């Protein structure tokens, strides 16, 4: 752009364009509209980030509240174990120990069978009359095998199968099979919820009014009004070494894994295994006609009609209860618990693994940071004002001479002229004296 340099009446230099390169009013209007539109987009983008983070905080709070409401929490007052839940949902499970107190007492008190005791049982099942005549004839299972041959292996397998079936089903009715408390390390989740309370966000009441009433009810005590923790500090705390893998490691192993193990492995899968493997084997012995006799001998130490009927009633009641109400309640409870965990895991991951992690990445100086925070722009000047500043030298040769002359006159009563005369005399006499001697010597020689 070519411009002219002019001086106004106050000796100020100004610059005017020699060629008219100023923007027109229409162009200026378009530029202002584009700038205003870009500002609105940026503001809307920041507002979207703000609302998205707030929604994710609300969802995590809702998931935590749902876990506590369903009594799956990590405190003593909001946690109900698997055994108590199944007892509430299945009446046959709750009063089983009362209805069949005899078998429960036997399972709790009888010791492990010795080798001699097991040999006596096999002896009775193979030859009852001979066993009553000489109950201590055989001291080990090997002695019975040597006397009765391979038939002992079939009877021994039947004893093992029936005993294992009964013990596996009866174990599901015992409180000791299930874990009633969660590990103490998961209490750190309360600290995470507390950090969310301190974040500098305010709850959008319009958004809260659109939530279900039960969701809003637990949000009201946690208004985001304290502002004691900024977003970056919050993100850095959650990305610290102690908090980064808390949910996947400590919380999963201390809260989810014990409950899921009780529901899925200890109860539901055990029932499926009984239906698929143990009960068909037991039914084969029932059809054979030896199951009730073997069961009465194992758990009542005597074979009578009353004991056989008692054993038949117990084993049938256990199986019907487990394969019926208990299986249904366990399946529904397991499904609900996994749904709660998925909601909690999803909301936790979206907030702390995605939202805050991406937020911290913006503070790292790299290609992404440059692309989002630096831009090459064209600058248009609506009006151009140029100013020229200059400064003259404040000290020169004549200023120095004046200072020297003033100092001589002040202290010596002399002036610059005196110095010049002295210099002149020194120069004159020294040069002229040499010239005079040279002229005299030449004249004498001549």
C-alpha positions as CSV (number, residue, x, y, z in Angstrom):
1,X,0.0,0.0,0.0
2,X,1.4,3.4,-1.0
3,X,0.9,6.3,1.3
4,X,1.8,10.0,1.5
5,X,3.6,11.7,4.4
6,X,2.1,15.0,5.4
7,X,2.6,17.5,8.2
8,X,-0.3,19.3,9.8
9,X,-0.4,22.8,11.4
10,X,1.0,21.5,14.7
11,X,4.0,20.0,12.9
12,X,2.6,16.5,13.5
13,X,3.3,13.9,10.8
14,X,0.4,12.1,9.4
15,X,0.0,9.5,6.7
16,X,-2.6,9.4,4.0
17,X,-3.1,6.6,1.5
18,X,-2.0,7.6,-2.0
19,X,-4.3,4.8,-3.3
20,X,-7.7,4.3,-1.7
21,X,-7.2,0.9,0.1
22,X,-9.7,1.5,2.9
23,X,-12.6,-0.9,3.3
24,X,-16.0,0.1,2.3
25,X,-18.8,0.4,4.8
26,X,-20.4,-2.8,3.4
27,X,-17.2,-4.7,3.8
28,X,-16.8,-3.5,7.4
29,X,-20.4,-4.5,8.1
30,X,-19.8,-8.1,6.8
31,X,-16.6,-8.4,8.9
32,X,-18.4,-7.3,12.0
33,X,-21.2,-9.8,11.4
34,X,-18.7,-12.6,10.9
35,X,-16.8,-11.6,14.0
36,X,-20.1,-11.5,16.0
37,X,-21.2,-14.8,14.7
38,X,-17.8,-16.4,15.6
39,X,-18.1,-15.0,19.1
40,X,-21.6,-16.4,19.5
41,X,-20.4,-19.9,18.3
42,X,-17.5,-19.8,20.8
43,X,-19.8,-18.7,23.7
44,X,-22.3,-21.4,22.7
45,X,-19.5,-24.0,22.6
46,X,-18.4,-23.0,26.1
47,X,-21.9,-23.2,27.3
48,X,-22.4,-26.6,25.8
49,X,-19.3,-27.9,27.6
50,X,-20.6,-26.4,30.8
51,X,-24.0,-28.0,30.4
52,X,-22.5,-31.3,29.3
53,X,-20.3,-31.6,32.3
54,X,-23.1,-30.6,34.6
55,X,-25.4,-33.3,33.1
56,X,-22.7,-35.9,33.5
57,X,-22.3,-34.9,37.2
58,X,-26.1,-35.2,37.6
59,X,-26.1,-38.6,36.0
60,X,-23.3,-39.9,38.2
61,X,-25.1,-38.5,41.3
62,X,-28.3,-40.2,40.1
63,X,-26.5,-43.5,39.6
64,X,-24.9,-43.3,43.1
65,X,-28.3,-42.4,44.6
66,X,-30.0,-45.4,42.8
67,X,-27.4,-47.7,44.1
68,X,-28.1,-46.5,47.6
69,X,-31.8,-46.5,47.2
70,X,-31.7,-50.2,46.1
71,X,-29.7,-50.9,49.2
72,X,-26.6,-51.9,47.3
73,X,-24.5,-49.1,48.8
74,X,-21.1,-49.4,50.4
75,X,-22.1,-48.4,53.9
76,X,-23.6,-50.5,56.7
77,X,-26.9,-48.6,56.7
78,X,-27.6,-48.8,52.9
79,X,-26.3,-52.3,52.1
80,X,-28.5,-55.5,52.1
81,X,-26.7,-58.7,51.4
82,X,-27.7,-61.5,49.0
83,X,-28.9,-63.9,51.6
84,X,-31.3,-61.4,53.1
85,X,-32.6,-60.3,49.7
86,X,-33.3,-63.9,48.7
87,X,-35.0,-64.5,52.0
88,X,-37.3,-61.5,51.4
89,X,-38.1,-62.6,47.9
90,X,-38.6,-66.3,48.4
91,X,-40.6,-67.5,51.4
92,X,-39.4,-71.1,51.0
93,X,-35.8,-70.0,51.3
94,X,-36.4,-67.9,54.4
95,X,-38.0,-70.5,56.5
96,X,-36.2,-73.6,55.2
97,X,-34.1,-74.0,58.3
98,X,-37.3,-73.9,60.5
99,X,-39.2,-76.4,58.3
100,X,-36.3,-78.8,58.1
101,X,-34.4,-78.2,61.3
102,X,-33.3,-81.8,61.5
103,X,-31.2,-81.8,58.3
104,X,-29.8,-78.3,59.1
105,X,-28.7,-79.6,62.5
106,X,-27.1,-82.6,61.0
107,X,-25.2,-80.6,58.5
108,X,-24.0,-78.2,61.2
109,X,-22.9,-80.8,63.7
110,X,-21.8,-84.0,62.0
111,X,-18.1,-84.5,61.6
112,X,-16.3,-85.8,58.6
113,X,-16.7,-89.5,58.1
114,X,-13.7,-91.7,59.0
115,X,-12.4,-94.5,56.8
116,X,-14.0,-97.1,59.1
117,X,-17.3,-95.3,59.2
118,X,-17.5,-95.1,55.4
119,X,-16.6,-98.8,55.1
120,X,-19.4,-99.7,57.5
121,X,-21.9,-97.6,55.4
122,X,-20.8,-99.4,52.2
123,X,-21.0,-102.7,53.9
124,X,-24.6,-101.9,55.0
125,X,-25.7,-100.8,51.5
126,X,-24.3,-104.0,49.9
127,X,-25.3,-106.5,52.5
128,X,-27.6,-105.0,55.3
129,X,-28.1,-108.3,57.2
130,X,-24.4,-109.2,57.3
131,X,-23.6,-105.6,58.5
132,X,-26.1,-105.8,61.3
133,X,-24.6,-109.1,62.4
134,X,-20.9,-107.8,62.3
135,X,-20.9,-104.0,62.0
136,X,-17.1,-103.7,62.5
137,X,-16.0,-106.5,60.3
138,X,-14.2,-104.1,57.8
139,X,-11.8,-101.4,58.9
140,X,-11.3,-99.7,55.5
141,X,-12.9,-99.4,52.1
142,X,-10.1,-101.5,50.6
143,X,-11.2,-104.4,52.8
144,X,-14.7,-104.1,51.5
145,X,-13.4,-104.0,47.9
146,X,-11.3,-107.1,48.4
147,X,-14.3,-109.0,49.7
148,X,-17.1,-107.8,47.4
149,X,-15.2,-106.8,44.3
150,X,-16.1,-104.1,41.7
151,X,-19.6,-103.7,43.0
152,X,-18.2,-101.6,45.8
153,X,-17.1,-98.9,43.3
154,X,-20.6,-98.5,42.1
155,X,-22.0,-98.1,45.6
156,X,-19.2,-95.8,46.6
157,X,-19.9,-93.6,43.5
158,X,-23.6,-93.5,44.5
159,X,-22.8,-92.5,48.0
160,X,-20.5,-89.7,46.8
161,X,-23.0,-88.4,44.2
162,X,-26.0,-88.3,46.6
163,X,-23.9,-86.7,49.4
164,X,-22.5,-84.1,47.1
165,X,-25.9,-83.2,45.6
166,X,-27.5,-82.7,49.0
167,X,-24.5,-80.7,50.4
168,X,-24.4,-78.5,47.3
169,X,-28.1,-77.7,47.6
170,X,-28.1,-77.3,51.3
171,X,-25.0,-75.0,51.2
172,X,-27.2,-72.4,49.2
173,X,-29.5,-72.1,52.2
174,X,-26.7,-71.2,54.7
175,X,-25.9,-67.6,55.5
176,X,-22.1,-68.4,55.7
177,X,-22.1,-69.0,51.9
178,X,-22.7,-65.3,51.2
179,X,-20.8,-62.1,52.0
180,X,-22.7,-59.7,54.1
181,X,-20.4,-56.6,54.0
182,X,-18.3,-54.8,51.4
183,X,-14.6,-53.9,51.8
184,X,-13.7,-50.7,53.6
185,X,-11.6,-49.3,50.7
186,X,-14.6,-48.5,48.6
187,X,-15.6,-45.8,51.0
188,X,-13.3,-43.6,48.9
189,X,-16.3,-43.2,46.6
190,X,-17.7,-40.8,49.1
191,X,-14.6,-38.6,48.6
192,X,-15.3,-38.5,44.9
193,X,-18.9,-37.4,45.5
194,X,-17.6,-34.8,47.9
195,X,-15.3,-33.4,45.2
196,X,-18.2,-33.1,42.8
197,X,-20.0,-31.1,45.5
198,X,-17.1,-28.6,45.7
199,X,-16.9,-28.0,41.9
200,X,-17.6,-24.4,40.8
201,X,-20.9,-25.2,39.1
202,X,-24.5,-24.1,39.9
203,X,-27.3,-26.5,39.4
204,X,-29.6,-25.5,36.5
205,X,-33.0,-25.5,38.1
206,X,-34.7,-25.5,34.7
207,X,-32.8,-28.7,33.9
208,X,-33.6,-30.1,37.3
209,X,-37.3,-29.5,36.9
210,X,-37.2,-31.7,33.8
211,X,-35.8,-34.6,35.8
212,X,-38.0,-37.1,37.6
213,X,-39.0,-36.0,41.1
214,X,-37.0,-38.8,42.8
215,X,-33.9,-37.6,40.9
216,X,-34.3,-34.0,41.9
217,X,-35.0,-34.9,45.5
218,X,-31.5,-36.1,46.2
219,X,-29.8,-33.4,44.2
220,X,-31.2,-30.5,46.2
221,X,-28.9,-31.0,49.1
222,X,-25.9,-30.9,46.7
223,X,-26.2,-27.5,45.1
224,X,-23.0,-26.6,43.3
225,X,-22.7,-23.2,45.0
226,X,-19.6,-23.6,47.2
227,X,-17.1,-23.0,44.4
228,X,-14.2,-24.2,46.6
229,X,-12.7,-26.3,43.8
230,X,-11.9,-25.2,40.3
231,X,-12.5,-27.5,37.4
232,X,-8.8,-28.0,36.6
233,X,-7.9,-28.8,40.2
234,X,-10.8,-31.2,40.3
235,X,-9.6,-32.9,37.1
236,X,-6.1,-33.2,38.4
237,X,-7.2,-34.7,41.6
238,X,-9.3,-37.3,39.8
239,X,-6.3,-38.1,37.5
240,X,-3.9,-38.5,40.4
241,X,-2.3,-41.9,41.0
242,X,-4.6,-42.7,43.9
243,X,-7.8,-41.9,42.1
244,X,-7.0,-42.8,38.5
245,X,-7.6,-46.5,38.7
246,X,-9.9,-46.6,41.8
247,X,-13.1,-47.6,40.0
248,X,-11.5,-50.3,37.9
249,X,-9.4,-51.8,40.7
250,X,-10.4,-51.0,44.2
251,X,-14.1,-50.3,43.7
252,X,-14.6,-53.3,41.3
253,X,-12.8,-55.7,43.6
254,X,-14.2,-54.4,46.9
255,X,-17.8,-53.7,45.9
256,X,-18.9,-55.2,42.6
257,X,-17.0,-58.4,42.6
258,X,-18.1,-59.8,46.0
259,X,-21.8,-59.0,45.3
260,X,-21.6,-60.4,41.7
261,X,-19.8,-63.5,43.0
262,X,-22.5,-64.2,45.5
263,X,-25.4,-63.6,43.1
264,X,-24.0,-65.1,40.0
265,X,-21.4,-67.7,41.0
266,X,-22.4,-68.8,44.5
267,X,-26.2,-68.8,43.8
268,X,-27.5,-68.6,40.2
269,X,-24.8,-70.6,38.4
270,X,-24.9,-73.1,41.2
271,X,-28.6,-73.6,40.7
272,X,-28.1,-74.1,37.0
273,X,-25.3,-76.6,37.7
274,X,-27.6,-78.5,40.0
275,X,-30.4,-78.6,37.3
276,X,-28.0,-79.6,34.6
277,X,-25.7,-82.1,36.3
278,X,-26.5,-83.1,39.9
279,X,-30.2,-83.5,39.8
280,X,-30.3,-85.8,36.8
281,X,-27.7,-88.1,38.4
282,X,-29.8,-88.1,41.6
283,X,-32.9,-89.0,39.6
284,X,-31.1,-92.0,38.1
285,X,-30.6,-93.3,41.6
286,X,-34.2,-92.6,42.4
287,X,-35.3,-94.7,39.5
288,X,-32.9,-97.4,40.6
289,X,-34.6,-97.4,43.9
290,X,-31.6,-96.8,46.1
291,X,-31.4,-93.0,46.5
292,X,-33.6,-92.6,49.5
293,X,-32.0,-95.5,51.3
294,X,-28.5,-94.1,50.7
295,X,-29.6,-90.6,51.7
296,X,-31.2,-91.7,54.9
297,X,-28.1,-93.7,55.9
298,X,-25.8,-90.7,55.1
299,X,-27.7,-88.0,57.0
300,X,-29.6,-90.0,59.7
301,X,-27.2,-92.9,60.2
302,X,-30.0,-95.4,60.0
303,X,-32.4,-96.7,57.3
304,X,-36.0,-96.6,58.3
305,X,-39.2,-95.8,56.5
306,X,-39.5,-92.5,58.5
307,X,-36.0,-91.5,57.7
308,X,-36.4,-92.3,54.0
309,X,-39.7,-90.3,53.9
310,X,-38.0,-87.4,55.7
311,X,-35.1,-87.4,53.3
312,X,-37.4,-87.5,50.3
313,X,-39.3,-84.5,51.6
314,X,-36.2,-82.5,52.3
315,X,-34.5,-83.2,49.0
316,X,-37.6,-82.5,47.0
317,X,-38.4,-79.3,48.9
318,X,-34.8,-78.1,48.5
319,X,-34.8,-78.7,44.7
320,X,-38.3,-77.2,44.1
321,X,-37.4,-74.1,46.1
322,X,-34.0,-73.6,44.4
323,X,-35.3,-74.3,40.9
324,X,-38.4,-72.2,41.4
325,X,-38.6,-69.1,43.5
326,X,-35.0,-68.8,44.4
327,X,-33.8,-69.1,40.8
328,X,-36.4,-66.5,39.7
329,X,-35.5,-64.0,42.5
330,X,-31.7,-64.6,41.9
331,X,-32.1,-63.9,38.2
332,X,-34.0,-60.7,38.7
333,X,-31.7,-59.5,41.4
334,X,-28.6,-60.2,39.4
335,X,-30.1,-58.4,36.3
336,X,-31.1,-55.4,38.4
337,X,-27.7,-55.2,40.1
338,X,-25.8,-55.4,36.8
339,X,-28.0,-52.7,35.3
340,X,-27.2,-50.4,38.3
341,X,-23.5,-51.2,37.9
342,X,-23.6,-50.5,34.2
343,X,-25.3,-47.1,34.8
344,X,-22.7,-46.3,37.5
345,X,-19.8,-47.4,35.4
346,X,-21.0,-45.5,32.3
347,X,-21.6,-42.3,34.1
348,X,-18.3,-42.6,36.0
349,X,-16.4,-43.3,32.8
350,X,-18.0,-40.5,30.8
351,X,-17.3,-37.9,33.5
352,X,-13.8,-38.9,34.7
353,X,-12.3,-40.9,31.9
354,X,-13.6,-38.9,29.0
355,X,-14.7,-35.4,30.1
356,X,-12.0,-34.5,32.6
357,X,-9.3,-36.4,30.7
358,X,-10.0,-34.5,27.5
359,X,-10.2,-31.3,29.5
360,X,-6.6,-31.8,30.9
361,X,-5.3,-32.7,27.5
362,X,-6.1,-29.1,26.4
363,X,-3.5,-27.8,28.8
364,X,-0.7,-29.8,27.2
365,X,1.2,-27.8,24.6
366,X,1.2,-29.9,21.5
367,X,-0.3,-30.1,18.0
368,X,-3.9,-30.2,19.3
369,X,-3.3,-27.3,21.6
370,X,-1.8,-25.2,18.7
371,X,-4.6,-26.1,16.4
372,X,-7.3,-25.1,18.9
373,X,-5.6,-22.0,20.4
374,X,-3.6,-20.4,17.6
375,X,-4.8,-19.1,14.3
376,X,-3.6,-17.2,11.3
377,X,-5.9,-14.2,10.6
378,X,-6.2,-11.3,8.2
379,X,-6.3,-8.0,10.0
380,X,-8.4,-5.2,8.3
381,X,-8.0,-1.6,9.4
382,X,-11.1,0.5,9.4
383,X,-9.1,3.6,10.2
384,X,-5.3,3.9,10.4
385,X,-3.5,6.3,12.7
386,X,0.3,6.5,12.6
387,X,2.5,8.4,15.0
388,X,6.2,9.1,14.6
389,X,8.4,9.6,17.7
390,X,11.9,11.0,17.5
391,X,14.6,12.2,19.9
392,X,17.5,14.6,19.3
393,X,20.9,14.3,20.8
394,X,21.1,16.1,24.1
395,X,24.9,16.5,24.3
396,X,27.4,17.5,21.6
397,X,30.8,18.9,21.0
398,X,29.9,22.5,21.6
399,X,28.1,21.6,24.7
400,X,31.3,20.0,25.9
401,X,33.4,23.0,25.0
402,X,31.0,25.3,26.8
403,X,31.2,23.1,29.9
404,X,35.0,23.1,29.8
405,X,35.2,26.9,29.4
406,X,32.7,27.5,32.2
407,X,34.7,25.3,34.5
408,X,38.0,27.1,33.7
409,X,36.5,30.5,34.2
410,X,34.9,29.4,37.5
411,X,37.9,27.8,39.1
412,X,41.0,29.4,37.3
413,X,39.7,32.7,36.1
414,X,40.5,31.7,32.6
415,X,38.5,31.1,29.5
416,X,38.6,29.0,26.4
417,X,40.4,31.8,24.7
418,X,43.3,31.5,27.2
419,X,43.6,27.8,26.5
420,X,43.7,28.5,22.8
421,X,46.4,31.2,23.3
422,X,48.5,28.8,25.4
423,X,48.3,26.1,22.8
424,X,49.1,28.5,20.1
425,X,52.2,29.8,21.9
426,X,53.5,26.3,22.6
427,X,53.0,25.4,19.0
428,X,54.4,28.6,17.6
429,X,57.6,28.8,19.6
430,X,58.4,25.1,19.2
431,X,57.9,25.1,15.5
432,X,59.3,28.6,14.9
433,X,62.4,27.8,17.1
434,X,63.3,24.8,15.0
435,X,62.7,26.7,11.8
436,X,64.9,29.6,13.0
437,X,67.8,27.3,13.9
438,X,67.6,25.5,10.6
439,X,67.6,28.9,8.8
440,X,70.5,30.2,10.9
441,X,72.6,27.1,10.2
442,X,72.0,27.3,6.5
443,X,72.9,31.0,6.4
444,X,76.2,30.3,8.2
445,X,77.1,27.6,5.8
446,X,76.4,29.8,2.9
